[in-house]
Amino acid sequence: MVHVWPLALHDAEVTLRPLRRRDRGEFERLRQRNAGWLRPWDATDPEGGGVPLPFRTLRRWNESQARLGASLPLVICVDGRLAGQITAGPLQYGALRSAVLGYWIDRGRAGRGVVPRAAALVIDHLFAELGMHRVEVTVRPENAASLRVVQKLHLRSEGMRRAAIHVDGAWRDHLVFALTAEEVTTGDDGRGVLRRLHREFPSDTPRT
């Protein structure tokens, strides 16, 4: 199994790829437009004063972590336009072989099946190409949209972590969901989670 970067993953009109320098204007407008929508779910630094990283710093950090094989930070594009982000990280190798998945989406794209497809693409890549054994997602109990995502992907509930992550200015409880490679039937094309998703939710199947 080899970690390859840069990386692009595709499912019809949905593409996952690295953040580019020329994305700055579109990315900053996207974040600004969705500031209120994302605030209750965005992780925050308890010592950082709530100031988001500048685009240049964020992109360089993402790029350095990706080249080291420590994470997979990708933007979600729909029909070539930025629509959100999805990141698998930290990637842990050796005896753990695990990754934590996080994501956000433009409010105008929410509820249209984009995030489950993006997450399925990443999970299939983690299992089939990077040899990961376990993928974990943590969700605030109040986040109904994200709970629907993990349900569609068949992630198992593993209980509650109290005051687990600093979000929106305070330490928040998070529900833990996980999936292991043994729970997925993966074809020769490396697709397992995505294939199951399209089969079970045909309304989310990409247009042809």
N, C-alpha and C positions, 0 to 999 in steps of 0.2 A: 504494500500500500504506500502510495507516494502523495505527499501534499504538494499540490500545484497552485501557483499564484503568478499572475492574476487568473481569476476563475470567472466563468460565466455559465449560468444554468438557465434553461429555457423550457417553457411550456406554453406553446402558441404565443399569444400576445404578452405574456408575462415573462420578463427577463430579470435575472438577478446578476448583478455585476459590481465591481468595485466603484467607489466614489472617485470621480475624476476632478481635476482642477477646474475644468470648464463647467462643472455642475454648480459652482458656488452660488450664482444668482438664483437659479431655480430651486436649489436646496434651501437657501435661506428664506426665500418667499414661502416655500412649502412649510417650513417649521414655524414661521411667523403666523401664517394663516391658520395653523392647527395648534397654536400655543395653548389656548384654553381647553381644547379637546384632549390634548395629551398630558396636561399638567397633573391630573390625578394619578397617572400611571407611570410617569417618568421617574427613574431613579435619580436621586440627588445626593450631593456630597454634603454630609453634616458640617463640614468645615469650609465648604466652598462658597457659602453665601448665596447659593442658588443661581450663580451666573453660568450659563452654558459655555462650553468651549468654543472659541472662534473656529470658523470653518477650516482654516489652514491647519490649525493645531489638531483638530479632529481628524482630518484626512491623513495627516502625517502619522498620527498615532495609529490609526486603523491600518495604514499601509505597513508600518513597522511590525505590528503584531501579526499581520497576515503573513509577511515574508518569513517571520520566525516560526510560523506554524502554530502560533498560540491562539489564533482565532480566525474566523471567517466572517469579516464584516462586509456586507453586501447591501446595495440599495435595491429596492423593488421598483421596476419600471413596468408600466402598462402602456402598450402602443408607443414605446419610446419615451414616455414622459415619467419623470420621477413621481413615485406614489408612496414611498415609505422606506423603511430599512428593516433588515433582518440580520442578526448576528448570532453565530454559534461561538461561544467562548466563555471561559477558557477551555481550550481543547486539552484534555489530559490523556496522556499515553501510558505506556507501561501496564501495570496491573489494573488500572482504573478504566482506561479506554472510554472516557465519557465526555460529554459536552453539555453545556447549558444553552438553551435557545431563548432569544429575546427578539421582539419585533414591535413595530408600530406602523400605522397606515393612515393615509390622508382620510379625513372624515368623509369626504365625498366618495371614497372607494370602499368604505366600511360596509360589511354585510353583503358583499358581492362575490365572496369566495376567493378573493385574491390572497389573503393571508394564509388560509389553509393550504392553498396550492404552493405558495412560496415556502412555507414550512415543510411541506412534504418533499419538495425538491431538495431542500437542505438536508433533511433527515436521511433521505435516500443516498445522497452524496456521502454523508458521514458514515453510514453503514457500509455501503458498497465500495466506495473509493478510499476512505481513510481508515477503515477497519475499526470504527468506534463500536462499542458494545451497548452503550446506554446514552439516551438523550433525555434531558430533564427540562421542564418548563415550570416556572413559578408564576402564580397568578394571584392578584389581590381578590379576595372573595367577592368584592363589589363589582368586579370587572366582568360583566355578563358576556360581552362580546368575545373576550379572550377565553372565557370558559367554554364558549361554543366552539372555538377553534380546537382546543384540546380534545373536546368530545368528538369532533369530526375526525380527528387523527387517531382516535382510539388510545390516547395516553391514559395510563392507569392513575387513579388518585392514590397518593401515598400519605395523605394527611396534611396537617397544618404546621408551619414553622412560625412560631410566635416572634413578633418584632424582628423579622428576618432581614428586611432590606429597607434602607432609608429612601422613602418616596414622598414627594410633595411636602418636604419639610419635616417629616416625622418617621419614626421606625414603625413599619407596618407589618401586620400578619400577612403571610402568603401561603396559599395552597400549593402543594407540590404534586406534579404529574410527571410520569416517566414512561419511556418505551425502550425495550431492549431489542437487539437485532434478532433474537430468536422468535420474537412475536410478529415478525414481518416475513411474508413470503416474497422474496426478491427474485425477479426474472433475470435472464442473461443481459438485459439492457440496463440493469442496476435500478430499475423502478419497482417499488413494492408499495410504499405508503401512497405515492401519487396514483398508482393504478387503482388501488383500493378506494381512494377518495373519489376518483372519477366514476367508478362503478357504483358507489353508494349514493353519490350526490350528483346525478346527471345534470341538474340545473346549473352546477358549477363547472361543467365540462367546457373547455375552451371552444370558442367558435372556430370553424374550419372554413 
